Amino acid sequence: MTADDSFGRLEDDNYPAYTMGRAAEMLGTTQGFLRAIGEARLITPLRSAGGHRRYSRYQLRIAARARELVDRGTPIEAACRIIILEDQLEEAQRINAEHRRTASRHTADT
């Protein structure tokens, strides 16, 4: 792998570039918080060859949203469920919009 390949991977939102310690530091939270949202299955960090948790930027954004809810007084399990439901709703809305576009194209063609 060349240096250019390594830098390109850092642009990938799903590349697990951050250790648990660094992720907690960036989020201003504890490693225990990251473990808790992992146990709640909100995010599943990848594991390094040595078994250490590694987080992507995408996962850090999700964790930041969970922290925001918890900081407002939402229990961690509820915060994780809210985020999962928000994500499912967004996906359903995207699918519905696509179906509407497809249906309107078919209607226009007839």
N, C-alpha and C positions, 0 to 999 in steps of 0.2 A: 504494500500500500504506500502510495506516495503522499507527500505532505499536502498536495492539492486534493487528493481523495479525502484525507482527514478533515480538511477545512470544509469541503463540500458536505460532509456528513453533519457538520455542526449547523448547517442551514436547514436540515431535516427536522421538523417539529417532533417527529417520533423517535429520533435518535436518543438513546439513553445516555446522555452526556454528564449527568450530575449525580454525585454520590449523595447518600442520605444526609450526611452532615452539611454539605453545600446546599442541598435543596432546602433543608430546614432553615439554614441561615438566610437564604434568599427570600424565603417566605416569612421570616420573622416568627418562626414557630419552633416547636420541639420535634425531635426525632420520634417521640412517642405519638405525636399527632399524626405524623406520616404513617406510622405503623397502624394506628387506629383506623385511618381511612382506607388503608390496605385491607385490614381485617373486615371492614364493612363492604369490601369489594367495589369501592368507588374507583380506585386505580389499582393496577397490578404492576408494580415495578419489575423491570427485568433484573436478572441476577448476573453479576460478573462471574468470571471463572472461579473466583474465590468465594462466591456465594453472597456477595454484598449487593444490597439494593441499589439500582441505578434508575434515575428518573429522566424523562424527556421534558422538553419545554411544554408540550401539550399537557402532560400529566401535572406539571407545575401550575399551569393555568387552572386546571380543575381543582387542585389542592388549594389554590388561592381563593377560589370561589367558596369552597367548603370552609376555609378559615374565616372568610367574611361572614358567612351565616352563623358560625359558632361564636364569633366575636359579638354578634348581635343577640346572643342568648339561645340560639337553636341548639338542641342536643346534637351531638355529632352524628348519631345514627340517623336522625331526622334530616340533618343537613345533607348527608350522603344520598338519602332517598329522594329528597327534593331535586338535587342535581341530576340524578338518574332520570327522574320523571321529566325534568325540563329538557333533557337531551332527547328522550323518546318523543316528547311533544314536538320539538323542532324537526325531528326526522319525519314524523307523521305529516306535519304541515308541508314539508318539502315534497313528500310523495303526493299529497293531495294537490298541490300546485301543479306538479308534473302531469297528473291525471287530467286536471282541468285544461291545461294547455293542449294535451293530446285530444281530448274530447272536442275542444273548440276547433282544432285543425280538421277533425273528421267532419264536424258539422259544416264547416266552411267549404269542404270538398264536395258535399252532397247537394 
